[in-house]
Amino acid sequence: MAKQNKNAGFQQAAGLIRYFDAEEETSIKIDPRIVLGMAFGVAIIVIAITLIFPLR
């Protein structure tokens, strides 16, 4: 059986950390309050539509 490298997990984790650090610099930043507000707004719209046009 092949000898397993005990440091492989750390090296893989370090690679993922570098990947996500690089990704954060180019990604779009959205304020969490905007996301919550939009979710709340969509929920209100869905509730209003179901009250106006109820299923038969």
C-alpha positions in Angstrom: 0.0 0.0 0.0 1.2 3.5 -0.7 2.5 5.7 2.1 0.0 8.5 2.9 1.2 12.0 3.4 0.0 13.5 6.7 0.4 17.1 5.5 -1.8 16.7 2.4 -4.9 18.0 4.2 -3.2 21.1 5.4 -1.8 21.8 1.9 -5.3 21.3 0.3 -6.9 23.6 2.9 -4.2 26.3 2.3 -5.0 26.1 -1.5 -8.7 26.6 -0.8 -8.0 29.5 1.4 -5.9 31.2 -1.3 -8.6 30.5 -3.9 -11.4 32.1 -1.8 -9.2 35.0 -0.8 -8.6 35.8 -4.5 -12.3 35.3 -5.2 -13.3 37.8 -2.6 -11.4 40.6 -4.3 -13.3 40.3 -7.6 -16.7 39.4 -6.3 -19.7 41.7 -6.0 -20.3 43.0 -2.4 -23.9 43.1 -1.4 -25.0 44.5 2.0 -26.8 41.8 4.0 -29.6 44.2 4.9 -30.4 44.5 1.1 -30.6 40.8 0.8 -32.9 40.5 3.8 -35.0 43.5 2.6 -35.4 41.9 -0.8 -36.4 38.5 0.7 -38.9 40.3 3.0 -40.3 42.2 0.0 -40.7 39.1 -2.1 -42.5 37.4 0.8 -44.9 40.3 1.1 -45.6 40.2 -2.6 -46.3 36.5 -2.6 -48.6 36.8 0.4 -50.5 39.7 -1.3 -50.9 37.8 -4.5 -52.3 34.7 -2.7 -54.7 37.0 -0.9 -55.9 38.8 -4.0 -56.0 35.6 -6.2 -56.8 32.7 -3.9 -56.5 29.1 -5.2 -59.9 27.5 -5.8 
